[in-house]
């Protein structure tokens, strides 16, 4: 989908586009023109490296761009932990000696990079002491020879920083910094880190760094020495950390912080001490212009000229060239628990709503005229069972679920979003990430059916011996995505997915089920290159709401570790997880969940071994795919694959492609969900297959009136105020298409208001058994089906005229009378100790009350079947 900034612009422009003519009211190009991401930032400055000659005259040397350097950020406001901001620049010095990994300590062996850091404070408050690095070597130089002490010749440095020991006054004691030479032979400079609580860490070695800087830290380094191309341009997705992830740095909604961008042009050098022109060792080093050619690579981490390296980002002349981008953070994840002591009303279900719920929750709990809303994320089916059994006021689901009780249930469209196959793939020779992944249904079927061998451990699997080891070596994949490395990795043999039942899995497998080539492959027909389905999955019936792990192959190997820990190899490759955020985090960290790593305990005799998760992938050779929600993909800046619809057409998620899918939906029953038939998607060149509507499902009879009023309020607020795009309190985040009373989403809006009124009234008649809502065998639907088109969708109403909200909705206070907008910065659902204690009991109640009957989904936003 192009750059992160471009993707955010398209999402941000969706609301304006929906105000146009009925139907699809814009194109991606128009969206880019309409959209202006909230908090976008840009600045241009004239910067140059200066070297003072023996005559005292300063010269720009060797680089100065007459047009200046421009740095931009695509968004800066209401950020949340681990959110990524697109930082772009132009006019910088082309980089050289490209590192195999630009993050943290590994990024130091480069020349002329652009250093990007997160720092506490804004404006003049920002100093090198408030900027985060994950290692002491990035901020301190200990016992260096004169030729390495380049900072002592910095023309902009204070005289105190040119002494043999400098950086702190008083300088740390010998006990604290024992490696510092104090004899006057060598030079040392420390750049301490000052925590949010005022603790000073001298940074003279790893023992004097904040706890988050430990080598086994939970998060990989975020600071980066980024590469600039030959045209002086570059860009990177920079991950910000809140105090939840980095307490020492301490960025939160009360403490403003900044992203600091430092184009390394080279240390500016002072006038030589000897007027005859003979230079000292440090003066010679200061004037160096680099050992590496522009655009070259330094994968081996060989030496670089310190004067043009990122190691001295804190040196005065480098620091003076900085760009300081102010950023703000949204509310923390426990805001509602801290500020609102009322018991929450739990809604249970879909993770697809998670990012919206994080921003919506404060709009309820911070207003006393509203209830305390809480989304408890779980499988759609579990949420449905709790709702229908009386354990929850409402469920958040994306398909129609089997009704077991006698009380009718209404489905109120609440959010339009979906899923994607997220990925992180590096192009060969470390020239950057791949950004245009295309996948067809057969390739996804190959991944899910564990039909790639993974490694030599899988090579002996009966019936698959001729199959590729991984996706990157599959001729079908290579044809769609040429130019990528074909060096196989175990992570390339699988798609990280969910282990539990989900409407999302059913939507994905319905897309596969409507593809003849994919289903022929699953039925046992080899692909054109001879690849065969894993025999354990041959003939698997699709769609399914829960993907099974059917392969039981245990490889025979001489490995003592494998003999001690016999494993079902292909299940260890797949290693599905329980929640979508875990997939997003794995992609963000480039850390596959493949469970084939062997660890040895050498302290025992005989040695003991255990299997565990493999290491994070190396930067430059990453290849990983995972199933993610569009909300998570937007928050974390994850790349999303284009999925095949009509043969040869590949569609990425965007407001336009989601709207195109909505045009194909039909509503079969009043108060019921809308049906998206994947067979219709297969005939489209514009509709995105992963489009899903999240519904607030609630009983229309016998729901306690207090709960009924809350559910009705939630539906009305979420489909009005909650559909305003933005990053603030109560607004709709990226990754969602706003529901409007006009345009292609008008039928959803009208249905939501009807369901809200019916939930509030609690007078709906019990359901009458009927087959009229079941799709017919030829793919059509029974009489009475209402098409969800842009021209209408509710009989008797004029096209484009949304039903007026009820009196209760109209009386609800407007956003302008409530709390100031702010966003939620967390990855987990807003929760409380009360809900945590009740949840197991509610689950048990739902399970006992509803039995074990199977789930039959006959119509859904996520599934519309043709048989």
Buried (B, 14 or more C-beta within 10 A) or exposed (E): BBBBBBBBBBBBBBBBBBEBEBBBBBEBEBBBEBBEBBBBBEBBEEBBBBBBEBEEEBEEBBBBBEEBBBBBBBBBBBBBBBBBBBBBBBBBBBBBBBBBBBBBBBBBBBBBBBBBBBBBBBEEEBBBBBBBBBBBBBBBBBBBEBBBBBBBBBBBBEEEBBBBBBBBEEBBEEEEBEEBBEEEEBBBBBBBBBBBEEEEBBBBBEEBBBEBBEEEBEBBBBBBBBBBBEEBBBBBBBBBBBBBBBBBBBBBBEBBBBBBBBBBBBBBBBBBEEEEEEBBEBBBBBBBBBBBEBBEBBBEBEEBBBBBBBBBBBBBBBBEBBBBBBBBBBBBBBBBBEEBEEEBBBBBBBBBBBBBBBBBBBBBBBBEEBBBBBBBBBBBBBBBBBBBBBBBBBBBBBBBBBBBBEBBBBBBBBBBBBBBBBBBBBBEEBBBBBEEBBBBBBBBBBBBBBBBBBBEBBBBBEBBEEBBBBBBBBBBBBEBBEEBBBEBBBBBBBBBBBBBBBBBBBBBBBBBBBBEBBBBBBEEEEBEEEBBBBBBBBEBEBBBBBBEBBBEBEBEBEEEBBEBBEBBBBBBBBBBBEBBBBBBBBBBBBBBBBBBBBEEEEEEEEEBBEBEBBEEBEBBBBBBBBBBBBBBBBBBBBBBBBBBBBEEBBBBBBBBBBBBBBBBBBBBBBBBBBBBBBBBBBEBEBBBBBBBBBBBBBBBBEBEEEBBBBBBBBBBBBBBBBBBBBBBBBBBBBBBBBBBBBBBBBBBBBBBBBBBBBBBBBEBEEBEEEEEBBBEEEEEBEEEBBBBBBBBBBEEBEEBEBBEBBEBBEEBEEBEEBBEBBBBBBBEBBBBEBBEEBBEEBBEBBBEBBEEEEBEBBBBBBBBBBE
